[in-house]
Amino acid sequence: MPELQLTDLISSLPADAISTDADQLQRYSTDLGPVVDLQLPAVVVWPGTIEEVQTVLGWAYRTGTVVVTRGAGTGVSGGAHATAGCIVLSLERMNRILDIRPDDELAVVEPGVVNADLNAAVAEYGFMYAPDPASYRISTIGGNIATNAGGLRCAKYGVTREAILALEVVLADGTLIHTGHQTFKGVAGYDLTGLIVGSEGTLGVVVGATVRLKYLPDEVHTLAAFFPDFRIAAAGVLAVGKARIQPAIMELLDAATMSELDRQFGSSLSDRGTALLLIQTDGFGAAAEAEEIRRVLSCLGSTISTENAAEAEKLVELRRNSRGMEKPEEYRVGEDVAVPRSQLVLYVAELERMAAEHGVSLRSPAVMPARSPTPSPLRSRKERG
């Protein structure tokens, strides 16, 4: 990047909104994904307004400079890794909750708002923001939008796309556009909002979002069903579906995952079985649904416990921590996959066969259903948080 051009960009922004400091370039060069070839950006920018984002993208468009957008840097797939000489555009300072409208069941936020902070704010009105990726305590709404993040509650409430009503987006040339609507029913025209959610920054930079809220459930029941065999536990997922029950959370952990969690957090999951199906029901019918799930899974030979609030929260948190576990002495690869529920048992069996054939240590925390965006190969990228 020519020094003269960079000086022009620096002069167009507030002094504290841009840096070429070596430590900052290093810090913002990666997210939490594995680093194969570390490359440093030319500059890091922290815009505080939409206009400043427009200034950066307009300048990058005119000079042909790559922009890598990021939020909290919590992604584990390398989506916010810098390319040499690029601009890293960090939206972490655009972190205001602009409006909460309980009667309309929505909130208007900037992209740097942390998922957990939004939930804390809307809980005062009896609402929740349903998408809950594992990094919800530190990941941002903008990053969640970029990757169409799911989370434990996606089985019932869907992924991020289902929770986004409208967006404000700055395009590559600096143009600001507005997409979507502020009503639940909005069927006219192209669904540009749905197109942008999950596009990982390749279509534009999200600078504002209108999100749909859900009522906090009045009642929650958590069941921990332990099985002697992972494939039987996978069959339990289908059994719950055939019972016409839609849990809020349904998560499956295998023996290796439980053993690693026990090692890291001092839990005793492995003492209770070789596979865990963690299920949570919510709402007015939570108790009745939990009882039917207990009956169905007992027929498959599971040992089931109903967890109190503290135990349930502990189990859910253990599940959230079952991804991204560090094993420095091993080469670790983490992948999200999606299969039809009808093929789940066959998939698990084939996965175990391949792992045994190739001598691979396998840990399989599974989300039911698993819905994950396909990483984009294009240059301008955005990560989960």
Secondary structure, 3 states (H helix, E strand, C coil): CCHHHHHHHHHCCCHHHEECCHHHHHHCCCCCCCCCCCCCCCEEECCCCHHHHHHHHHHHHHHCCCEEEECCCCCCCCCCCCCCCCEEEECCCCCCEEEEEHHHCEEEECCCCEHHHHHHHHHCCCEECCCECCCCCCCEHHHHHHHCCCECCHHHHCCHHHHEEEEEEECCCCCEEEEECCCCCCCCCCCHHHHHCCCCCCCCEEEEEEEECEECCCCEEEEEEEECCHHHHHHHHHHHHHCCCCCCEEEEEEHHHHHHHHHHHCCCHHHHCCEEEEEEEECCCHHHHHHHHHHHHHCCCCEEEEECHHHHHHHHHHHHCCCCCCCCCCCCCCCCCCCCHHHHHHHHHHHHHHHHHHCCCCCCCEECCCCCCCCCCCCCCCCCC
